Amino acid sequence: MIKVKQLAHVCIFAHDLEATRAFYRDVLGLDTQFNFVRDGKVFGFYLNCGGRSHVEVFQKDGTAYSEQNQINHFCLEVENIDAAIAHIKSKGIEVTAKKHACDSTYHAWIRDPNGVKIELFEYTDESAQFVGGDRIADW
């Protein structure tokens, strides 16, 4: 059986990363928890929404939102990712292998019947969401 603890994060794409960071910081009061870095350049970040919840933001040039395309994916924190993967497989649903990510979390991916991407997340004691510190992206 799968046990969802909470919504871990929502991921959005931004055509102007720093304007987006400033909006969420200055308008909504969300502080940056950590940055994603690739080739020495920040290309995304996590915003702290309190507790264990976050907004994840990535640079994506040409991003334009419409009523049909608002959010890239949502993420559910699970108690035990191995048990969650086993449960999902037992239901005949395709799920990716567990991966240890650069932010020191474990994650796997599925899609709902409409094609919506759902990330399953298990935090560790070293997860950047709790300890901060920029992380070098490995994807």
N, C-alpha and C positions, 0 to 999 in steps of 0.2 A: 504494500500500500504506500502511496505517496503522501507526504505531509508537507504542505506549503506553509511556510512561516509568515510570509508577507510579500508584497510587491517590492522587489529589490531596486529596480530602476526602470526608467523609460529612456530610450535612446532617440535623440533628434539629430538631424543633419543641419549644418549651418553654412551659408555661403560667405559669411563674415564672422570668423571665430571670435575675434576680440570684441566686436560689437555685441555678439551674443553673450559672451562672458560678462560684459559691462551691464547689459540689460538685466540678466539674472542676479548679478551682484547688487547693482544699484537700485533696481526697481523692486525686486523680490527679496533681496537680502540673503541670497544663497552664496556661501563662500566656496571657493575652489578647494576640493579635497586633495586632488592630485591631477597631474597632466599626463597625457600620453605623448611620447616623443618618438620620432622616427627620423633617422639621418640627422640628428641634432636639432630637429625642429619640432615644436609643439604642434600636433595636428588634432588634438582632442583633449577633453578634460572631464572630470567628475565634479558635480556640484552637490554639496551636502544639503539634504532636505530635512535633516533631523533624524535622530535614531540611526537606523540602518538603511534608510531610503535615499536615493540619489537620482539626479538627472544626468545622463551621459550625453555628451555633445561631441560630434566629429565634424571636421571641415569637409565639405563636399561641394566643390565648385559647381555652379549651375543649378544648385538646389532651388526648386520652385515648388511651393506647396499648393495643393488643390484639395477639393473635397474628397477625392479618391486616394490621396497619398499624403497622409499627415505624419505618421510615426513609422520609424524603421522596424522596431521590435519592442516587445516588453519582456521583462525578466522577472522570474519568480525565484525567490530564495527558498531552497528546499533543505530539509533537515539532514538528509543523507543522499548524495547524488547517485551513488552506486545503487541504492535501493530504488530510487526514482527511475533510473535507466532500466533496471530489471522490470519494474512494474509497467513502464511504457512499452517495452518490447513484448511483454506478456499480453498486451492489448492489441498487438499487431501493428503498432505505430512505429515508423522509422525514426530512429534517434541517432545522433552522432555519438562517437566515442567521447568519453570524458577527457577533457584536456586541462592541464594546469596552465593557467594564463599568466601573462606578464604582470598582472596586478595581484598575483598570489591567491587567486580564487580557482575553483574548479568549475568548469561549465560544460554543458552539452546543449544541443539544439534540436527542436522539433518544429513542425508547422501545424497550424490548426486546419480544419477542412477548407477554409477559405484561402489558405496559403500564408496566413499571418505567421511571422517568425516569432517563436517563443524561446527565450534563453532560460535554462535552468542553472541555478547558481548555488554553490556551496562556499561560504566564506571559510578562511583559515585564520589563525591567530596573526598571521603576517600580512593579511589582505590590506592593500593600499587604501581601501575604503575606511579603514580604522587607524592605520599607522601613518598614512600620508606618504609623501615622497614620490617624485616623478618616476615613471616606469618606461623602459625602452620597449616599444611595441615589437612583438615578434611575429606579426602577420602582415 
